[in-house]
Each structure stands twice: as structure tokens, then as C-alpha cells.
Amino acid sequence: MTRLLLPLIYLAFISLGLPDALLGTAWPVMRLDLDAPLDMAGWLFMTIAAGTIVSSLFSGRLIERYSTGPITAASASLTALALIGFYVAPSLIWLFVLAIPLGLGAGVVDAALNHFVATHYQAHHMNWLHCFWGIGATAGPLIMAGVLLDSGWRIGYLVVGALQLVLMIILIVSLPLWKRAPKHMSEQVQTVSTSSGKPRGLIAALAAFCFYCGAEAVVGLWGSSYLVQVRSFSVTSAATWISVYYGSITAGRFISGFLSLRWSNRRLIRVGQWTAFVGATCFILAPAAWMPLGFVLVGLGLAPIYPAMLHETPVRFGEAVAQRLMGVQMAFAYTGSTFMPPLFGWLATSYSLSLFHWFTISLIFLMLVATEGLNRMLFRQRLAKAS
């Protein structure tokens, strides 16, 4: 029976990804229906992400007290109720109220499942776990695109909320399985000593997480509006290409799971960052017909970065502090997804939505600089230790 648990965890991560791209996909229509300004999507997104940050910081205590299975089921129910609330929300104010439980539910289940897989399953499952998140993030825009013009954005939220309710029932039924999950042997890692209580390179690592999630969130939230208002794509076509963007992340993480058997995390991160950077330049250089190529390349490039950076934590800073730093890194990742989208929303409203490509390129470049600076710092530290 315990063999059923890993597929269930993958299913839970599909559910985690389903709501993530709904707001950005539906916003060109939602804002007209709600009479909201363009940049309000950024503030809604920030409210959701703020709830995610708060719940992720408290997730360790919650997991310790209640265990992963009940926490995951409770989070799914909280998310489902919030999504169904979006369906019946009479005004923009209610969307902000509902964004709080939506973020709280997502943050707890994300941290809980990442910790559970790291503890009970082998390392390559981390890439595939986030791959299944991508399946959900891809399916969400497709669901919304399918109902957007004929039935409206509210039906899209209702469908996704109903799917979350189904998952909640499955999770409740499966609670006994979580207690029988097998533990795997910890992988041997090369720890990195530090000369002080604060690990060297930590600031660079936290910056890389912040810029990564900032780039991923900005493209997912504002890419549809950029295609519609700047590149003259139809609403349905733009929603489809945002779905392709998340599909590229999904496919990239599936492939990365196999590549990680032969490539180091550092190599996966470097190749992914340069691929994403080339994809972002396509937003500027490519003609309109080839514009979607940029979204595909950015998605494929971003795919291995986050799982590989999480898995690289014990190698970078040592096993003794890895568990503590894992939560700190995820908090900074959520900070990037919290503040970067509304920051760009302010820029788009104050200046132009066409700044989207420059903003995206800047975030990816800053992530690359932070990562390479961290690699050089740790390399010099190893040389000093060897000598």
C-alpha cells in the first residue's frame, strides 16, 4: 500500500500547481469585469504570495505537531474553499480577502511535501515532484482558456476548486499511508566548512532564489497581458502560450530528472540559466510570429534551476545547517514571487507594459550573476581548505 503514497504526493503537487497561473491567464478579462486597473493583478498576486511566505515559515512547527498527511489534506481543503470563493466573489475586495487563505494553504503544503520527499525518497524524485507541479500549472491556464470566452473566468475558478475538493477527499482517505512511508538512506554529500556562524555565500544563494521565483512569477502573471496588449495576440492565444510556458517548465523538469543522474546540480543550474537568458532575449529580437519561442526557452531554462538549487543546499553549506537553510531559501523564493510581479505592475502602469522583456532579462541576468558569484566563492573556499 505504501507504493500508492508517492503517486499521491505527485497528484498533490499537480493540485498545488493548478491555481498558480489562473490569475495571470484570466486577468485581461477579470479586470474588465471587476473594473480594476492593470496593476491590481500584481497586488492580488502579492497578497497570495505573502500568505505563502507566512505559512511556509510556520510549516515546520505545524508538521512537527500534526505530521505531513493531515497538514496536506487541511491545506487542500483551505485552497479549495478559497478558489470556490473566487467563483462567488462579488467584488475585488473579496478577491483580496480570499487571496489570504489561498496563499496560506499553498505555502504549508509546498514546504511539507518538499520536506517529506527529501526525507523519504531518493533525490531524483525532487525534479519529478516539481515536474508534476508544472503539469498542474500547465493545466490551469488550459482550463481557464477553455471556459474564458464562453462561460467566463468564474467558471474556471469553480472547476479548479472542485478538483481541489476531490483531492482533499483522496488525501483524507489515504491518511494511514503517510505513517508507513519508507525512509531512504541519506546521500553522502561533500560539506563545506565555514569560518563563522554565518555560512559564506548565503546572501548570494538567497538572492538567486529571489530572482529565480521573481522571473518565473513575472512571466507567468504578466506574459498574457504583454502578448495581448503589446504584441496584439488574442486573449485565447495568449492564454494558450502561457500554458505552453508552464508546459515547458514541466517537460524540462521531467528531462532534468534523468539528466541529474549524469549531470551535477551546478551544471544543470548553469545550463538552465543561460537557456532562460537566451529565451528572454527572444522577447526583444524575435518577430511576433516567433515570439512564443521565447516563452518555450524561458520555461525550459527555468525548469531545473529551483529543484537543483534546493538539492545543492547540503553541498553548498554543509549537512548540519541544510535543514534550517532550506526553509530560509524557500522564504526568499516566495519573497521574489511576492514583490517582483507588483513591482513590474507599477512599472507597466507608470511607464509601459513593453518593459516586460527588459524586466525579465534583468531578473534572469541577476540570478545568473548571483549564482556564479556563489560558485566562485565556494571554489576559493575549497582551495583554501585543501591548502
MOVENTA-V528091 format. One record per pair of residues at least 24 apart in sequence whose C-alpha atoms are under 10 Angstrom apart, sorted by the first residue. I is the first residue (numbers start at 1). GAP is how many residues later the second one is. If there is no record, write none. Layout:
# MOVENTA-V528091
i:gap
I:GAP
I:GAP
This chain:
# MOVENTA-V528091
i:gap
1:173
1:175
1:176
1:179
1:180
2:172
2:174
2:175
2:176
2:177
2:178
2:179
2:180
3:174
3:177
3:178
3:179
4:170
4:173
4:177
5:166
5:169
5:170
5:171
5:172
5:173
5:175
5:176
6:111
6:114
6:115
6:119
6:123
6:172
6:175
7:122
8:159
8:162
8:163
8:166
8:169
9:60
9:63
9:104
9:105
9:107
9:108
9:120
9:123
9:162
9:169
10:103
10:115
10:118
10:119
10:120
10:121
10:122
10:123
10:125
11:118
11:121
11:122
11:124
11:125
11:156
11:159
11:160
12:60
12:61
12:64
12:97
12:98
12:101
12:117
12:120
12:121
12:124
12:152
12:155
12:156
12:158
12:159
13:96
13:97
13:100
13:101
13:116
13:117
13:118
13:119
13:120
13:121
13:122
13:123
13:124
14:115
14:116
14:117
14:118
14:119
14:120
14:121
14:122
14:123
14:124
14:125
14:126
14:150
14:153
15:61
15:64
15:65
15:91
15:117
15:118
15:119
15:120
15:121
15:122
15:124
15:125
15:145
15:146
15:148
15:149
15:150
15:151
15:152
15:153
16:59
16:60
16:63
16:89
16:90
16:91
16:93
16:94
16:114
16:116
16:117
16:118
16:119
16:120
16:121
16:148
17:89
17:93
17:113
17:114
17:115
17:116
17:117
17:118
17:119
17:120
17:121
17:122
17:123
17:229
18:115
18:116
18:117
18:118
18:119
18:120
18:121
18:122
18:123
18:124
18:125
18:139
18:142
18:143
18:145
18:146
19:60
19:61
19:64
19:83
19:87
19:117
19:118
19:119
19:120
19:121
19:122
19:137
19:138
19:141
19:142
19:145
20:25
20:28
20:86
20:113
20:114
20:116
20:117
20:118
20:120
20:121
20:197
20:200
20:201
21:115
21:116
21:117
21:118
21:119
21:120
21:121
21:123
21:196
21:199
21:200
21:218
21:221
21:222
21:225
22:115
22:116
22:117
22:118
22:119
22:120
22:121
22:122
22:123
22:131
22:134
22:135
22:138
22:198
22:199
22:217
22:221
23:117
23:118
23:121
23:130
23:134
23:197
23:198
23:199
24:117
24:193
24:194
24:195
24:196
24:197
24:198
24:199
24:200
24:201
24:215
24:218
25:115
25:116
25:117
25:119
25:120
25:123
25:128
25:195
25:196
25:197
25:198
25:199
25:200
25:210
25:211
25:213
25:214
25:215
25:216
25:217
25:218
26:115
26:118
26:119
26:122
26:126
26:127
26:128
26:130
26:131
26:195
26:198
26:199
26:209
26:210
26:213
27:126
27:194
27:195
27:197
27:198
27:208
28:194
28:196
28:197
28:198
28:200
28:201
28:207
28:211
29:119
29:120
29:123
29:124
29:206
30:62
30:118
30:122
30:123
30:124
31:61
33:58
33:59
33:119
33:120
34:56
34:57
34:58
34:59
35:56
35:57
36:55
36:56
37:308
37:312
38:184
38:187
38:307
38:308
38:310
38:311
38:315
39:183
39:302
39:303
39:304
39:305
39:306
39:307
39:308
39:309
39:310
39:311
40:52
40:302
40:305
40:306
40:309
41:180
41:181
41:300
41:301
41:304
42:176
42:179
42:180
42:295
42:296
42:297
42:298
42:299
42:300
42:301
42:302
42:303
42:304
43:53
43:295
43:296
43:298
43:299
43:300
43:302
43:303
44:48
44:49
44:51
44:52
44:53
44:54
44:55
44:56
44:294
44:297
44:298
45:51
45:54
45:58
45:172
45:176
45:292
45:293
45:294
45:295
45:296
45:297
46:50
46:53
46:54
46:57
46:288
46:289
46:290
46:291
46:292
46:293
46:294
46:295
46:296
46:297
47:48
47:49
47:50
47:51
47:52
47:53
47:54
47:55
47:56
47:291
47:292
47:295
48:48
48:49
48:50
48:51
48:52
48:53
48:54
48:55
48:56
48:57
48:58
48:59
48:289
48:290
49:50
49:51
49:53
49:54
49:55
49:57
49:58
49:285
49:286
49:287
49:288
49:289
49:290
50:49
50:50
50:53
50:54
50:57
50:281
50:284
50:285
50:287
50:288
50:289
51:48
51:49
51:50
51:51
51:52
51:53
51:54
51:55
51:56
51:57
51:283
51:287
52:48
52:49
52:50
52:51
52:52
52:53
52:54
52:55
52:56
52:57
52:58
52:59
52:279
52:282
52:283
52:285
52:286
53:50
53:51
53:53
53:54
53:55
53:277
53:278
53:279
53:280
53:281
53:282
53:284
53:285
54:49
54:50
54:53
54:54
54:277
54:280
55:46
55:48
55:49
55:50
55:51
55:52
55:53
55:54
55:55
55:56
55:276
56:47
56:48
56:49
56:50
56:51
56:52
56:53
56:54
56:55
56:56
56:271
56:272
56:274
56:275
56:278
57:50
57:51
57:54
57:270
57:271
57:273
57:274
58:49
58:50
58:53
58:269
59:45
59:48
59:49
59:50
59:51
59:52
59:53
59:268
60:48
60:51
60:52
60:55
60:264
60:267
62:46
62:50
63:45
63:46
63:48
63:49
63:52
63:53
67:45
67:49
67:111
67:112
68:40
68:41
68:43
68:44
68:45
68:47
68:48
68:107
68:110
68:111
69:40
69:43
69:44
69:47
69:102
69:103
69:105
69:106
69:107
69:108
69:109
69:110
70:101
70:102
70:104
70:105
70:106
70:108
71:34
71:37
71:38
71:41
71:42
71:100
72:33
72:34
72:36
72:37
72:38
72:39
72:40
72:41
72:96
72:99
72:100
72:103
73:32
73:36
73:91
73:92
73:94
73:95
73:96
73:97
73:98
73:99
73:100
73:101
73:102
74:31
74:34
74:35
74:94
74:97
74:98
75:26
75:27
75:28
75:29
75:30
75:31
75:32
75:33
75:34
75:35
75:89
75:93
76:26
76:29
76:30
76:32
76:33
76:85
76:87
76:88
76:89
76:90
76:91
76:92
76:93
76:95
77:25
77:28
77:84
77:87
77:88
77:89
77:90
77:91
77:92
77:94
78:24
78:25
78:26
78:27
78:28
78:86
78:87
78:90
79:24
79:25
79:26
79:27
79:81
79:82
79:85
79:86
79:89
80:25
80:77
80:78
80:80
80:81
80:82
80:83
80:84
80:85
80:86
80:87
80:88
81:77
81:80
81:81
81:83
81:84
82:75
82:79
83:71
83:73
83:74
83:75
83:76
83:77
83:78
83:79
83:81
84:70
84:71
84:72
84:73
84:74
84:75
84:76
84:77
84:78
84:80
84:81
85:69
85:72
85:73
85:76
86:67
86:68
86:69
86:70
86:71
86:72
86:75
87:65
87:66
87:67
87:68
87:69
87:70
87:71
87:72
87:74
88:66
88:67
88:69
88:70
89:65
107:223
107:224
107:227
110:220
111:215
111:216
111:219
111:220
114:193
114:196
114:212
115:208
115:211
115:212
116:62
116:65
116:67
117:66
117:67
118:65
118:66
118:68
118:192
118:193
119:62
119:63
119:64
119:65
119:66
119:67
120:61
120:62
120:63
120:64
120:65
120:66
121:60
121:61
121:62
121:63
121:64
121:65
122:61
122:62
122:63
122:64
122:65
123:61
123:63
123:64
123:134
123:137
123:138
123:184
123:185
123:188
124:130
124:132
124:133
124:134
124:135
124:136
124:137
124:183
124:184
124:187
125:129
125:132
125:182
126:127
126:131
126:180
126:181
126:182
126:184
126:185
127:123
127:125
127:126
127:127
127:128
127:129
127:130
127:131
127:132
127:133
127:176
127:177
127:178
127:179
127:180
127:181
127:184
128:122
128:123
128:124
128:125
128:126
128:127
128:128
128:129
128:130
128:179
129:121
129:124
129:125
129:128
129:178
130:119
130:120
130:123
130:124
130:127
130:173
130:174
130:176
130:177
131:115
131:116
131:117
131:118
131:119
131:120
131:121
131:122
131:123
131:124
131:125
131:126
131:172
131:173
131:176
132:117
132:118
132:119
132:121
132:122
133:113
133:116
133:117
133:120
134:109
134:111
134:112
134:113
134:114
134:115
134:116
134:117
134:118
134:119
134:120
134:169
135:108
135:111
135:112
135:113
135:114
135:115
135:116
136:107
136:110
136:111
136:114
137:83
137:105
137:106
137:107
137:108
137:109
137:110
137:112
137:113
138:102
138:103
138:104
138:105
138:106
138:107
138:108
138:109
138:110
138:111
138:112
139:104
139:105
139:107
139:108
140:103
140:106
141:95
141:97
141:98
141:99
141:100
141:101
141:102
141:103
141:105
142:94
142:97
142:98
142:99
142:100
142:101
142:102
143:96
143:97
143:100
144:92
144:95
144:96
144:99
145:90
145:91
145:92
145:93
145:94
145:95
145:98
146:90
146:93
146:94
147:89
148:87
148:88
148:91
149:86
149:87
188:126
188:127
188:131
189:123
189:124
189:125
189:126
189:127
189:129
189:130
190:124
190:125
190:126
190:127
190:128
190:129
191:122
191:123
191:124
191:125
191:126
191:127
191:128
191:129
191:131
192:122
192:123
192:124
192:125
192:126
192:127
192:128
192:186
192:189
192:190
192:193
193:123
193:124
193:125
193:185
193:188
193:189
193:192
194:123
194:124
194:184
194:187
194:191
195:186
198:119
198:123
199:117
199:118
199:119
199:122
199:126
200:116
200:117
200:174
200:177
200:178
200:181
201:115
201:116
201:169
201:170
201:172
201:173
201:174
201:175
201:176
201:177
202:111
202:114
202:115
202:123
202:127
202:172
203:126
203:167
203:171
204:163
204:165
204:166
204:167
204:168
204:169
204:170
204:171
204:173
205:104
205:108
205:111
205:124
205:127
205:162
205:165
205:166
205:167
205:168
205:169
205:170
206:119
206:122
206:123
206:124
206:125
206:126
206:127
206:130
206:161
206:164
206:165
207:122
207:125
207:126
207:129
207:159
207:160
207:162
207:163
207:164
208:97
208:98
208:101
208:121
208:124
208:125
208:128
208:155
208:156
208:157
208:158
208:159
208:160
208:161
208:162
208:163
208:164
208:166
209:96
209:97
209:100
209:101
209:120
209:121
209:122
209:123
209:124
209:125
209:126
209:127
209:128
209:158
209:161
209:162
210:119
210:120
210:121
210:122
210:123
210:124
210:125
210:126
210:127
210:128
210:129
210:130
210:153
210:156
210:157
211:121
211:122
211:124
211:125
211:126
211:129
211:149
211:151
211:152
211:153
211:154
211:155
211:156
211:157
211:159
212:61
212:90
212:93
212:94
212:120
212:121
212:122
212:124
212:125
212:151
212:152
212:153
212:154
212:155
212:156
213:89
213:93
213:117
213:119
213:120
213:121
213:122
213:123
213:124
213:125
213:127
213:150
213:151
213:154
214:119
214:120
214:121
214:122
214:123
214:124
214:125
214:126
214:127
214:146
214:149
214:150
214:153
215:61
215:83
215:87
215:121
215:122
215:125
215:126
215:144
215:145
215:146
215:147
215:148
215:149
215:150
215:152
216:29
216:30
216:33
216:82
216:83
216:86
216:87
216:120
216:121
216:124
216:125
216:144
216:147
216:148
217:117
217:119
217:120
217:121
217:122
217:123
217:124
217:143
218:118
218:119
218:120
218:121
218:122
218:123
218:124
218:125
218:126
218:127
218:138
218:141
218:142
218:145
219:26
219:27
219:61
219:76
219:79
219:80
219:122
219:137
219:138
219:140
219:141
220:25
220:26
220:75
220:79
220:121
221:120
221:121
221:124
222:119
222:120
222:122
222:123
222:126
222:131
222:134
223:72
223:130
223:133
223:134
225:128
225:131
226:122
226:126
226:127
226:128
226:129
226:130
226:131
227:61
227:64
227:65
227:126
227:127
229:124
229:125
230:122
230:123
230:124
230:125
230:126
231:52
231:56
231:57
231:58
231:60
231:123
232:56
233:55
233:56
238:54
241:50
241:51
241:52
241:54
241:55
242:50
242:53
242:54
242:57
243:52
243:53
244:48
244:49
244:51
244:52
244:55
245:47
245:48
245:49
245:50
245:51
245:52
245:53
245:54
245:55
246:49
246:50
246:52
246:53
246:54
246:56
246:57
247:49
247:52
247:53
247:56
248:47
248:48
248:49
248:50
248:51
248:52
248:53
248:54
248:55
249:46
249:47
249:48
249:49
249:50
249:51
249:52
249:53
249:54
249:55
250:49
250:50
250:52
250:53
250:54
251:48
251:49
251:52
252:44
252:45
252:47
252:48
252:49
252:50
252:51
252:52
253:46
253:47
253:48
253:49
253:50
253:51
253:52
253:53
253:54
253:55
254:49
254:50
255:45
255:48
255:49
256:44
256:47
256:48
256:49
256:51
256:52
257:47
257:50
257:51
259:45
260:44
260:48
264:44
264:48
265:39
265:40
265:42
265:43
265:44
265:45
265:46
265:47
265:50
266:39
266:42
266:43
266:46
266:105
266:106
266:109
267:37
267:38
267:41
268:33
268:35
268:36
268:37
268:39
268:40
268:41
269:32
269:33
269:34
269:35
269:36
269:37
269:38
269:39
269:40
269:43
269:99
269:102
269:103
270:31
270:34
270:35
270:98
270:101
270:102
271:30
271:31
271:33
271:34
272:25
272:26
272:27
272:28
272:29
272:30
272:31
272:32
272:33
272:34
272:96
273:25
273:27
273:28
273:29
273:30
273:31
273:32
273:91
273:92
273:94
273:95
273:96
273:98
274:24
274:27
274:28
274:90
274:91
274:94
275:24
275:25
275:26
275:27
276:24
276:25
276:26
276:27
276:84
276:85
276:88
276:89
277:24
277:25
277:83
277:84
277:85
277:86
277:87
277:88
277:91
278:83
278:86
279:82
280:76
280:77
280:78
280:79
280:80
280:81
280:82
280:84
280:85
281:76
281:77
281:79
281:80
282:75
282:79
283:71
283:73
283:74
283:75
283:77
283:78
284:70
284:72
284:73
284:74
284:77
298:62
298:66
302:62
306:24
306:27
309:62
315:63
316:58
316:59
316:62
317:61
336:27
